Amino acid sequence: MFNKLLIILLAIFMSVSVFAKNKNLVKRGKMGNYFPSMATSWKSLNDNTIELTLALGVNTDNVVASLQKWFKRSVIEKKGTKKVIITTKYSLEQILNRLTIIPIAKVKNSDIKIASKNIDPLKMMKEPGAKTKISLIDEEKSKNKNYFMGKVLNAEETFPSVKLKIRVTNAPKNDLGIKNGDIIEAEPIIKIEDGNPDTTDETTSENMGALFLQKNDRMDAIIQKNKKGKLKLLKVQGR
């Protein structure tokens, strides 16, 4: 009896330790392989649905709310107290890549959006994003002469970065010669540490949104040219 109690207490201690030390659901090794963290396992239920099993002590509501902020036009649902279902256009590998960088923060219950039982996830994923005039880039940054808006024509994943082809819908007011209707190719500025985005780097954390963009997404950012003449993006946000 004592041994069983000791094992239970040890399991709880280890789970709490995992929750305290790890902010991400999955870890990614230098060779691109994935390791459990706050999520102990994952599997594809079908081509569009992935199921995560969470470690003991991880708050499922926090996970759901955090993922909802990042995965646009996806459905994030809680299944019991240990599982989270993600219905999305992303592949399993793309999901796992993103789970290595999404921080799981403590949230209020009011921040959690419960998916309707009558919702059609696949239909939802094909619909345009929510129409809004409010950018996640604050008003001060939007007045920057390098600020622009666009529509993603293609997002080629090169994790830990992404190559974006963008049609400009609201050109920047700088001297780069970019006009409305132009098609440009650009990448976000991301600092790499051990083969992964360094999310402790302020610039990198501001550009993580670029990794979640997909074809037909609306986005905005601050654009600039590096010393080699290539276009780079700062403060990338999906709309």
C-alpha positions as CSV (number, residue, x, y, z in Angstrom):
1,M,0.0,0.0,0.0
2,F,2.8,2.4,0.9
3,N,4.7,1.6,-2.3
4,K,1.6,2.4,-4.4
5,L,1.1,5.7,-2.6
6,L,4.7,6.5,-3.1
7,I,4.4,5.8,-6.8
8,I,1.3,8.0,-7.1
9,L,3.0,10.9,-5.3
10,L,6.1,10.6,-7.4
11,A,4.0,10.6,-10.6
12,I,2.2,13.8,-9.4
13,F,5.5,15.4,-8.5
14,M,7.0,14.6,-11.9
15,S,3.8,15.9,-13.7
16,V,3.8,19.1,-11.8
17,S,7.5,19.5,-12.5
18,V,6.9,19.0,-16.2
19,F,4.2,21.7,-16.1
20,A,6.4,24.1,-14.2
21,K,9.5,23.8,-16.4
22,N,8.1,23.3,-19.8
23,K,6.0,26.0,-21.6
24,N,5.5,24.0,-24.8
25,L,3.5,20.9,-25.6
26,V,6.2,19.3,-27.6
27,K,10.0,19.5,-27.8
28,R,11.9,19.3,-31.1
29,G,15.4,17.8,-31.2
30,K,18.4,19.0,-33.3
31,M,17.7,16.3,-35.8
32,G,14.0,17.4,-36.2
33,N,12.6,14.6,-34.1
34,Y,9.9,15.3,-31.5
35,F,9.8,14.5,-27.8
36,P,6.9,14.6,-25.3
37,S,6.7,17.6,-23.0
38,M,3.4,19.0,-21.7
39,A,1.8,16.6,-24.2
40,T,2.8,13.0,-23.6
41,S,1.6,11.6,-26.9
42,W,-0.2,12.6,-30.2
43,K,-1.8,10.8,-33.1
44,S,-3.7,11.6,-36.3
45,L,-7.4,10.6,-36.2
46,N,-7.7,11.4,-39.9
47,D,-6.2,13.7,-42.5
48,N,-7.6,16.8,-40.8
49,T,-7.8,15.8,-37.1
50,I,-5.0,15.4,-34.5
51,E,-5.5,14.2,-30.9
52,L,-3.1,15.3,-28.1
53,T,-2.9,13.6,-24.7
54,L,-1.7,15.9,-22.0
55,A,0.6,15.2,-19.0
56,L,-1.0,14.9,-15.5
57,G,-1.3,18.3,-14.0
58,V,-1.6,20.2,-17.3
59,N,-4.7,22.4,-17.4
60,T,-6.6,21.4,-20.5
61,D,-8.6,24.7,-20.6
62,N,-5.3,26.6,-20.7
63,V,-4.1,24.5,-23.6
64,V,-7.3,25.0,-25.6
65,A,-7.3,28.8,-25.1
66,S,-3.6,29.1,-26.0
67,L,-4.0,27.1,-29.2
68,Q,-7.1,29.0,-30.3
69,K,-5.0,32.2,-30.4
70,W,-2.6,30.7,-32.8
71,F,-4.4,28.3,-35.1
72,K,-6.5,30.4,-37.5
73,R,-9.6,28.8,-39.1
74,S,-9.0,25.6,-37.0
75,V,-11.2,24.0,-34.4
76,I,-9.6,23.3,-31.0
77,E,-11.8,21.2,-28.6
78,K,-11.4,19.6,-25.2
79,K,-12.1,15.9,-24.8
80,G,-12.3,15.0,-21.2
81,T,-9.5,16.3,-18.8
82,K,-6.5,14.9,-20.7
83,K,-7.1,15.2,-24.4
84,V,-7.3,18.1,-26.9
85,I,-8.6,17.6,-30.5
86,I,-7.2,19.9,-33.3
87,T,-9.1,20.0,-36.6
88,T,-7.1,21.9,-39.1
89,K,-5.6,22.2,-42.6
90,Y,-2.1,21.7,-41.1
91,S,-0.3,18.3,-41.5
92,L,0.8,16.4,-38.4
93,E,4.4,17.5,-38.9
94,Q,3.3,21.1,-39.3
95,I,1.2,20.8,-36.1
96,L,4.1,19.4,-34.1
97,N,6.5,22.1,-35.4
98,R,4.2,24.7,-34.1
99,L,3.5,23.0,-30.8
100,T,7.2,23.3,-30.1
101,I,7.0,27.1,-30.1
102,I,3.5,27.9,-28.8
103,P,3.7,29.0,-25.2
104,I,0.9,27.6,-23.0
105,A,-0.1,30.4,-20.7
106,K,-2.6,30.4,-17.8
107,V,-5.9,32.0,-19.0
108,K,-9.2,32.9,-17.6
109,N,-12.3,30.8,-18.4
110,S,-13.7,33.8,-20.2
111,D,-10.9,33.6,-22.8
112,I,-12.0,30.1,-23.9
113,K,-14.2,29.8,-26.9
114,I,-16.2,26.6,-26.9
115,A,-16.8,25.1,-30.4
116,S,-20.5,24.6,-31.2
117,K,-21.6,21.0,-31.6
118,N,-23.2,22.0,-34.9
119,I,-20.1,23.5,-36.4
120,D,-18.6,21.9,-39.6
121,P,-14.8,22.1,-39.0
122,L,-13.9,21.5,-42.6
123,K,-16.3,24.2,-43.9
124,M,-15.0,26.6,-41.3
125,M,-11.4,26.0,-42.5
126,K,-12.4,27.0,-46.1
127,E,-14.0,30.2,-45.1
128,P,-12.1,33.5,-45.2
129,G,-10.8,34.8,-41.9
130,A,-12.8,37.1,-39.7
131,K,-13.2,40.6,-41.2
132,T,-11.7,43.2,-39.0
133,K,-10.1,46.6,-39.4
134,I,-8.1,46.2,-36.1
135,S,-4.6,44.8,-36.6
136,L,-2.7,43.1,-33.8
137,I,0.1,45.5,-34.6
138,D,-0.8,48.5,-32.4
139,E,-1.7,51.9,-33.9
140,E,1.7,53.4,-33.4
141,K,3.4,50.6,-35.3
142,S,0.8,50.8,-38.1
143,K,1.8,54.3,-38.8
144,N,5.4,53.2,-39.5
145,K,6.3,53.9,-43.1
146,N,7.3,50.3,-43.6
147,Y,3.9,48.9,-42.5
148,F,1.9,47.1,-45.1
149,M,-1.0,44.7,-45.6
150,G,-1.2,41.7,-47.9
151,K,-2.8,38.4,-48.9
152,V,-0.7,35.2,-48.7
153,L,-0.5,33.5,-52.1
154,N,1.8,30.8,-51.0
155,A,3.6,29.8,-47.7
156,E,6.5,27.4,-48.3
157,E,7.5,25.9,-45.0
158,T,11.2,25.8,-44.3
159,F,10.9,25.3,-40.5
160,P,12.1,27.0,-38.4
161,S,11.2,29.7,-41.0
162,V,8.8,30.1,-43.9
163,K,9.0,31.6,-47.3
164,L,6.0,33.8,-48.1
165,K,4.7,35.0,-51.5
166,I,2.4,37.9,-50.8
167,R,0.1,40.1,-52.9
168,V,0.3,43.7,-51.5
169,T,-3.1,45.1,-50.7
170,N,-2.0,48.2,-48.7
171,A,1.5,49.3,-49.8
172,P,4.1,50.6,-47.4
173,K,4.9,54.3,-47.5
174,N,8.6,53.9,-47.9
175,D,11.1,54.1,-50.8
176,L,11.2,50.4,-51.6
177,G,9.1,50.9,-54.7
178,I,6.4,48.4,-53.6
179,K,2.9,49.2,-54.9
180,N,-0.6,47.9,-54.3
181,G,-1.1,44.7,-56.4
182,D,2.6,43.9,-56.4
183,I,3.6,40.3,-55.6
184,I,6.6,40.0,-53.3
185,E,8.5,37.3,-51.6
186,A,9.7,37.7,-48.1
187,E,10.7,35.9,-44.9
188,P,10.3,36.8,-41.3
189,I,13.3,37.7,-39.2
190,I,13.8,34.7,-36.8
191,K,16.8,33.9,-34.6
192,I,17.7,30.2,-34.6
193,E,19.0,28.4,-31.6
194,D,19.8,24.7,-31.8
195,G,17.7,24.3,-34.9
196,N,14.6,26.0,-33.4
197,P,13.3,29.5,-33.2
198,D,14.7,31.3,-30.1
199,T,11.4,32.4,-28.5
200,T,13.3,34.3,-25.8
201,D,14.5,36.7,-28.5
202,E,12.1,39.6,-28.6
203,T,12.2,40.1,-32.4
204,T,11.7,36.3,-33.0
205,S,8.7,36.2,-30.7
206,E,7.1,39.1,-32.5
207,N,7.5,37.2,-35.8
208,M,6.2,33.8,-34.8
209,G,2.8,34.6,-36.4
210,A,4.5,34.1,-39.8
211,L,4.9,30.4,-39.2
212,F,1.1,30.0,-38.9
213,L,0.2,31.8,-42.2
214,Q,-1.3,29.8,-45.0
215,K,-2.5,30.4,-48.6
216,N,-5.3,33.0,-48.8
217,D,-4.6,34.4,-45.2
218,R,-4.7,38.1,-44.8
219,M,-1.7,39.5,-43.0
220,D,0.2,42.6,-42.0
221,A,3.7,43.3,-41.1
222,I,6.6,45.8,-41.2
223,I,8.9,45.2,-44.2
224,Q,12.5,46.0,-44.8
225,K,15.5,45.0,-46.9
226,N,18.6,43.4,-45.5
227,K,22.1,44.0,-46.6
228,K,21.8,41.4,-49.4
229,G,18.7,43.1,-50.8
230,K,16.2,40.4,-49.6
231,L,12.9,41.5,-48.2
232,K,12.4,40.7,-44.5
233,L,9.4,41.0,-42.3
234,L,9.0,42.3,-38.7
235,K,6.0,42.0,-36.4
236,V,4.1,39.6,-38.6
237,Q,0.5,39.0,-37.8
238,G,-2.4,37.1,-39.4
239,R,-5.7,38.8,-39.8
